[in-house]
Amino acid sequence: MGLLIIALGLTSAELVWSQEGGLNIGDLPPPLGLEKILQAPDGKKVEWGALKGKVVVLEFWATWCGPCVAAIPHLNELADKFKDQPVQFIAVTAEGEKTIATFLDRKPINAWIGLDTDKSMFKAYGVDSIPHTVIVDKKGKIAAITHPTYLTEAILKEALAGKKLSLAQVPSGGISSGEVPYRDFRDRFGRAFNPDDGSQNLPSLFQVVIRPAATNAEIGRGMSSKTGSLTITRSSVFDVLGTCYDINPVRIITNSAMPEGKFDFAVITPDQSEPNVHKWLREAVESTFDLSTRRETRDTTTYILSAPKPDKVRLTETVSTGGSSSRSGPYGMIGINESIGSLASYLEGKLGKPVMDETGLTNHYDLELMWKEQPDERPPAETIVRAVQEQLGLELTTATRPVEVVVVEVASKSKSKEAKK
């Protein structure tokens, strides 16, 4: 008996994990429709008939997906541990062969690579975001739906032995490391009103929702967006202001105490413009929490990100043809198809000060910046400066520069101050 692990890919820019196709534990899986197999023996077919009696793990991934790329070492480690056992790993992506070949030259995957360029497989499996894992047992039925980081050596041994998997199931809302778990705007937030005229089943054309979060726990905190909509869950009012004003929270100054607790925020509009979605969110937040804001330019101590020695720069230009993504945590960050401006924004959050990009670099890169895991997710500044220099070949130095900031006050207090003048 053998075990087969399949990794599947998407080309959308959405990063949260979710399942929409209605697959359930105990169902028969849809067909394996692949156009081409790379890194496999000649003539090898991947279909359920040929896999009869084997355990199959489907892992949906893409080269541009930060969490997916971060999971590759983990899956490679499992492949090495099971190389002398009846275990076969297969990675399947909807991306083109040229993109995959270039990616594999830089980051090998210990697996066969299947191309599903017509996207028939991930459509059939109802997956609209990644990473996403489906385990099929030896009887050919779905045994688990989970996240790749939950797949362990013990789980594979259970699968090979035909046992019931002691694998924690991901809730229907999904899970992803650092991304917001949600299925759909209306699934998470419901409707602002519920008339009894039969229209309650019709989709909202325009809606803005702000509500207290069910819990203040950090798990599930994050942001996700689709065309014309934006969802932010379990966020403080201060943190959501950065999205409202398209500015890093480091550049927000508050002269009044912000409302306590966590909140969920969502906007859905027929407007396809991202700035207008943010505008509606900004107006709703200001109105709900009685806030007044203004933009100012102040001389501020900043970090300057530069590339004084171009020949020493160690950056890998991206091979991704899809969207950009990033994943961060107490260990550092991994970014796919990211600009240096995005790197500077990430460093702002870690350094707690504005970071100016003066590298002159305009390409997009696959970035990896690591340091020893920090309990508070903010390492000392010198650790970050050293990591940027040693790993990326860039430099961070301090200087005083004019910086645009957003000043936020409670509106009633602001009016009271004006009245006293």
Secondary structure, 3 states (H helix, E strand, C coil): CCEEEEEECCCCCCCCCCECCCCCCCCCCCCCCCCEEECCCCCCCCCCCCCCCCEEEEEECCCCCHHHHHHHHHHHHHHHHCCCCCEEEEEEECCCHHHHHHHHHHCCCCCEEEECCCCHHHHHCCECCCCEEEEECCCCCEEEEECHHHCCHHHHHHHHCCCCCCCCCCCCCCCCCCCCCCCCHHHHHCCCCCCCCCHHHCCCCCEEEEEECCCCCCCCCEEEEECCEEEEEEECHHHHHHHHCCCCHHHEEECCCCCCCCEEEEEECCCCCHHHHHHHHHHHHHHHHCEEEEEEEEEEEEEEEECCCHHHCCCEECCCCCCCEEEEECCEEEEEEECHHHHHHHHHHHHCCCEEECCCCCCCEEEEEECCCCCCCCCCHHHHHHHHHHHHCCEEEEEEEEEEEEEEEEHHHHHHHHHHC
